[in-house]
Amino acid sequence: MPRIKQPRNIARARQLRQQMSLPETLLWNLLRRVPAGVVFRRQHPIGSYVADFFCAKAGVCIEIDGQAHDMGDRPERDMERDHALRALGLDVLRIPAADVLKSPADIAEALVRYCKQ
């Protein structure tokens, strides 16, 4: 698994951990307990990006997308980001924030199942 970290992204990841959105916080409260032995990291730097959540063993980046991801040039930037992460051999899952708010436990369970396969 690639271990590509850039110093500025480590600092940015630390900052983002302090500013997590409500859906990210709700999901992290479930994933941090290492469900079914699956380890997740939050706000994890990968290359020039910071993934909302990352499962290193499965090589899965998880992005929680709020409404801002539908505006302006954001869809194109997200597509470029996904392409760059996939070029590193990683899977990228995008989950709408509204889905996390509806049922964080269901999303956490689905992520654990996905990362275990």
KENU-146097 format. One line per 5 residues: number of its first residue (from 1); their letters; for each residue x, y, z of C-alpha. Coordinates in pm, 1 decimal. Example, Ala and Ser with C-alpha at 12.3 -4.5 7.8 and 13.67 -1.06 7.14 Angstrom:
1> as> 1230.0,-450.0,780.0 ~ 1367.0,-106.0,714.0
//
This chain:
1> mprik> 0.0,0.0,0.0 ~ 141.3,343.1,-87.6 ~ 270.6,550.7,200.3 ~ 280.5,886.6,30.7 ~ 262.7,1174.0,275.1
6> qprni> 354.5,1533.5,225.4 ~ 441.6,1746.9,530.2 ~ 181.9,2015.8,456.3 ~ -88.4,1751.8,427.0 ~ -0.8,1603.1,764.0
11> ararq> -60.6,1943.2,922.8 ~ -378.1,1988.1,715.2 ~ -502.9,1643.0,822.7 ~ -450.5,1734.3,1188.1 ~ -645.2,2055.0,1134.8
16> lrqqm> -928.5,1871.0,958.6 ~ -955.2,1622.2,1246.5 ~ -1042.6,1916.3,1468.8 ~ -1303.9,2047.8,1222.6 ~ -1493.2,1733.9,1121.7
21> slpet> -1848.2,1779.6,998.7 ~ -2141.7,1626.7,1188.6 ~ -2176.0,1331.4,945.6 ~ -1801.1,1263.5,970.1 ~ -1814.0,1279.9,1350.1
26> llwnl> -2113.5,1045.7,1371.2 ~ -1944.9,795.5,1143.2 ~ -1610.1,823.1,1320.9 ~ -1773.5,749.4,1657.1 ~ -1871.0,409.7,1512.6
31> lrrvp> -1561.3,334.9,1304.0 ~ -1307.5,427.2,1571.4 ~ -1405.8,119.7,1772.3 ~ -1241.9,-108.9,1510.4 ~ -1565.2,-286.4,1413.9
36> agvvf> -1513.7,-654.0,1323.5 ~ -1138.1,-594.1,1338.1 ~ -1139.6,-341.3,1052.2 ~ -915.1,-42.8,1125.7 ~ -1011.8,296.3,986.1
41> rrqhp> -816.2,621.2,998.4 ~ -979.5,961.8,983.4 ~ -857.6,1258.7,783.0 ~ -567.5,1056.0,647.8 ~ -310.5,1221.2,415.2
46> igsyv> -246.9,1039.5,86.2 ~ -24.9,1219.7,-160.8 ~ -156.4,1570.5,-208.5 ~ -500.1,1473.8,-70.2 ~ -657.2,1406.6,267.8
51> adffc> -915.3,1126.5,272.9 ~ -1207.6,1165.5,513.9 ~ -1160.3,800.8,615.0 ~ -911.3,538.4,504.3 ~ -885.3,163.3,552.2
56> akagv> -521.8,81.8,473.5 ~ -558.9,-295.4,480.1 ~ -835.1,-285.6,216.8 ~ -691.6,14.2,30.1 ~ -1020.4,204.9,52.9
61> cieid> -1063.0,583.6,70.3 ~ -1401.9,700.9,193.4 ~ -1529.0,1049.1,118.1 ~ -1835.4,1197.2,284.5 ~ -1986.1,1441.4,36.3
66> gqahd> -2199.2,1731.3,153.8 ~ -2391.9,1968.8,-70.9 ~ -2077.8,2166.1,-154.7 ~ -1955.7,1872.7,-364.1 ~ -2232.8,1946.8,-616.3
71> mgdrp> -2141.0,2312.6,-666.5 ~ -1904.5,2503.9,-892.3 ~ -1597.1,2318.6,-1010.7 ~ -1616.5,2074.9,-720.5 ~ -1750.9,1777.5,-924.0
76> erdme> -1456.9,1806.8,-1164.9 ~ -1206.0,1838.6,-880.5 ~ -1358.1,1535.9,-708.6 ~ -1329.7,1337.6,-1031.2 ~ -961.7,1433.1,-1067.0
81> rdhal> -898.7,1339.4,-705.2 ~ -1071.7,1002.4,-745.9 ~ -867.2,932.5,-1058.5 ~ -540.0,1018.2,-880.6 ~ -625.2,797.0,-582.8
86> ralgl> -730.9,509.8,-808.5 ~ -401.1,547.0,-996.6 ~ -234.1,462.3,-663.6 ~ -435.0,138.1,-656.5 ~ -692.7,260.0,-405.0
91> dvlri> -1071.0,222.8,-414.0 ~ -1267.2,542.6,-360.8 ~ -1614.4,538.5,-208.5 ~ -1823.8,854.8,-204.2 ~ -2111.7,864.3,41.7
96> paadv> -2363.2,1148.0,58.3 ~ -2358.5,1320.8,396.5 ~ -2739.6,1302.2,404.0 ~ -2717.5,921.2,399.3 ~ -2479.9,925.2,696.2
101> lkspa> -2713.5,1157.1,886.5 ~ -3009.7,925.3,820.4 ~ -2836.5,615.1,950.8 ~ -2472.1,630.2,1054.4 ~ -2487.5,272.8,1187.4
106> diaea> -2605.4,135.1,852.0 ~ -2330.3,322.9,665.8 ~ -2064.6,204.5,913.1 ~ -2185.4,-154.2,878.8 ~ -2177.8,-133.6,497.8
111> lvryc> -1824.4,11.3,505.2 ~ -1702.4,-267.8,731.7 ~ -1855.1,-530.8,500.1 ~ -1697.7,-364.4,195.6 ~ -1352.9,-343.6,354.7
116> kq> -1363.8,-705.4,471.1 ~ -1425.0,-851.2,124.5
//
